[in-house]
Amino acid sequence: MPEFNKIDIKLKNNKIVTIRRGEVSDAQDLLDLIKAYIPQSKYIPKLEKEIKLTLEQEEKWIDAFLKSKNSILLVAEYENRLIGNIDLTGNPRAIMKHTAVIGMGMPKEWRNSGLGTALLKEVIGWARQNPILELIWLQVYTENVLGVNLYKKMGFKENGILEGFFKRDNVYFDQLTMSMIVK
Ligand SMILES: CC(C)(COP(=O)(O)OP(=O)(O)OC[C@H]1O[C@@H](n2cnc3c(N)ncnc32)[C@H](O)[C@@H]1OP(=O)(O)O)[C@@H](O)C(=O)NCCC(=O)NCCS
């Protein structure tokens, strides 16, 4: 599994943030971060009440990334606070272990700042160096302009749309699957 050395990057707002691997000791902060940003986005297919991981389960979730050969969890930190995360989860099954799926998010005030670009760039670079991974993919609401533009810009290909896949308060949204070869 390739190393990941933490890096500092400058965002469009001139703030300097650190991107590093998530550690087990980040569990509480990461839970708090995710709980804070999920209700701030229409485009994360999870309700606040469905975030049920205990601190111990969150610690195990982070630890699993540290032990997995085809997965990585990165966090972004600003002034000792977590402000975003990205996870690349490798498939555990033998026939699909060359594939991994991306999830990411951040609070409202950090969106459209270039943070998503920076997090994704690091994950793509790591995936390219990883000898197991060959294909990374993600699913996004077609309406999610920031997300879709970011993924296209980084070179993800559009694979297909599943109409009506998401339904919230009786309103349907379409899902777009995107992928990138990282052989
Ligand atoms: C989706 C998300 C991760 C993207 O990260 P981000 O930091 O906002 O993205 P960036 O600022 O790096 O990139 C967004 C791009 O969209 C562009 N963009 C913004 N508004 C746009 C618009 N109306 N039309 C077209 N492009 C637009 C930006 O200019 C930028 O591209 P550029 O860097 O070439 O200028 C982030 O917004 C987020 O966490 N959203 C809520 C949760 C979520 O949707 N998670 C992803 C689920 S798949």
The ligand as an SDF file (V2000), in Angstrom:
LIG
                    3D

 48 50  0  0  0  0  0  0  0  0999 V2000
  -19.1990   18.2360   -3.8820 C   0  0  0  0  0  0  0  0  0  0  0  0
  -18.0300   18.8200   -3.0770 C   0  0  0  0  0  0  0  0  0  0  0  0
  -17.2350   17.6820   -2.4510 C   0  0  0  0  0  0  0  0  0  0  0  0
  -17.1070   19.5500   -4.0770 C   0  0  0  0  0  0  0  0  0  0  0  0
  -16.0370   20.1570   -3.3790 O   0  0  0  0  0  0  0  0  0  0  0  0
  -15.7590   21.7370   -3.5380 P   0  0  0  0  0  0  0  0  0  0  0  0
  -14.6250   22.1060   -2.6800 O   0  0  0  0  0  0  0  0  0  0  0  0
  -17.0480   22.4570   -3.3690 O   0  0  0  0  0  0  0  0  0  0  0  0
  -15.3320   21.7560   -5.0880 O   0  0  0  0  0  0  0  0  0  0  0  0
  -14.2430   22.6810   -5.7960 P   0  0  0  0  0  0  0  0  0  0  0  0
  -14.4010   24.0770   -5.3070 O   0  0  0  0  0  0  0  0  0  0  0  0
  -12.9020   22.0730   -5.6740 O   0  0  0  0  0  0  0  0  0  0  0  0
  -14.7120   22.4970   -7.3200 O   0  0  0  0  0  0  0  0  0  0  0  0
  -16.0070   22.8420   -7.7680 C   0  0  0  0  0  0  0  0  0  0  0  0
  -15.9410   23.2480   -9.2360 C   0  0  0  0  0  0  0  0  0  0  0  0
  -17.2720   23.5240   -9.7180 O   0  0  0  0  0  0  0  0  0  0  0  0
  -17.2470   24.8060  -10.3460 C   0  0  0  0  0  0  0  0  0  0  0  0
  -18.5550   25.4380  -10.2400 N   0  0  0  0  0  0  0  0  0  0  0  0
  -19.0880   26.0630   -9.1740 C   0  0  0  0  0  0  0  0  0  0  0  0
  -20.3160   26.5080   -9.4360 N   0  0  0  0  0  0  0  0  0  0  0  0
  -20.5720   26.1670  -10.7230 C   0  0  0  0  0  0  0  0  0  0  0  0
  -21.6720   26.3220  -11.5960 C   0  0  0  0  0  0  0  0  0  0  0  0
  -22.8000   26.9420  -11.1990 N   0  0  0  0  0  0  0  0  0  0  0  0
  -21.5880   25.8100  -12.8530 N   0  0  0  0  0  0  0  0  0  0  0  0
  -20.4770   25.1790  -13.2650 C   0  0  0  0  0  0  0  0  0  0  0  0
  -19.3860   24.9900  -12.4770 N   0  0  0  0  0  0  0  0  0  0  0  0
  -19.4440   25.4640  -11.2350 C   0  0  0  0  0  0  0  0  0  0  0  0
  -16.1960   25.5750   -9.6030 C   0  0  0  0  0  0  0  0  0  0  0  0
  -15.7550   26.6840  -10.3340 O   0  0  0  0  0  0  0  0  0  0  0  0
  -15.1300   24.5060   -9.4200 C   0  0  0  0  0  0  0  0  0  0  0  0
  -14.3430   24.3070  -10.5750 O   0  0  0  0  0  0  0  0  0  0  0  0
  -12.9380   25.1470  -10.7870 P   0  0  0  0  0  0  0  0  0  0  0  0
  -12.0770   24.7960   -9.6250 O   0  0  0  0  0  0  0  0  0  0  0  0
  -12.4310   24.6230  -12.0750 O   0  0  0  0  0  0  0  0  0  0  0  0
  -13.2740   26.5920  -10.7760 O   0  0  0  0  0  0  0  0  0  0  0  0
  -18.5090   19.8200   -1.9820 C   0  0  0  0  0  0  0  0  0  0  0  0
  -19.1590   20.9080   -2.5750 O   0  0  0  0  0  0  0  0  0  0  0  0
  -19.4400   19.1720   -0.9440 C   0  0  0  0  0  0  0  0  0  0  0  0
  -18.9720   18.6070    0.0440 O   0  0  0  0  0  0  0  0  0  0  0  0
  -20.7630   19.2500   -1.1730 N   0  0  0  0  0  0  0  0  0  0  0  0
  -21.7370   18.6760   -0.2580 C   0  0  0  0  0  0  0  0  0  0  0  0
  -21.6210   17.1810   -0.1180 C   0  0  0  0  0  0  0  0  0  0  0  0
  -21.5360   16.4770   -1.4340 C   0  0  0  0  0  0  0  0  0  0  0  0
  -22.1990   16.8280   -2.3920 O   0  0  0  0  0  0  0  0  0  0  0  0
  -20.6760   15.4480   -1.4910 N   0  0  0  0  0  0  0  0  0  0  0  0
  -20.4110   14.7110   -2.7050 C   0  0  0  0  0  0  0  0  0  0  0  0
  -21.3640   13.6230   -2.8820 C   0  0  0  0  0  0  0  0  0  0  0  0
  -21.0300   12.7600   -4.4190 S   0  0  0  0  0  0  0  0  0  0  0  0
  1  2  1  0
  2  3  1  0
  2  4  1  0
  2 36  1  0
  4  5  1  0
  5  6  1  0
  6  7  2  0
  6  8  1  0
  6  9  1  0
  9 10  1  0
 10 11  2  0
 10 12  1  0
 10 13  1  0
 13 14  1  0
 14 15  1  0
 15 16  1  0
 15 30  1  0
 16 17  1  0
 17 18  1  0
 17 28  1  0
 18 19  1  0
 18 27  1  0
 19 20  2  0
 20 21  1  0
 21 22  1  0
 21 27  2  0
 22 23  1  0
 22 24  2  0
 24 25  1  0
 25 26  2  0
 26 27  1  0
 28 29  1  0
 28 30  1  0
 30 31  1  0
 31 32  1  0
 32 33  2  0
 32 34  1  0
 32 35  1  0
 36 37  1  0
 36 38  1  0
 38 39  2  0
 38 40  1  0
 40 41  1  0
 41 42  1  0
 42 43  1  0
 43 44  2  0
 43 45  1  0
 45 46  1  0
 46 47  1  0
 47 48  1  0
M  END
$$$$
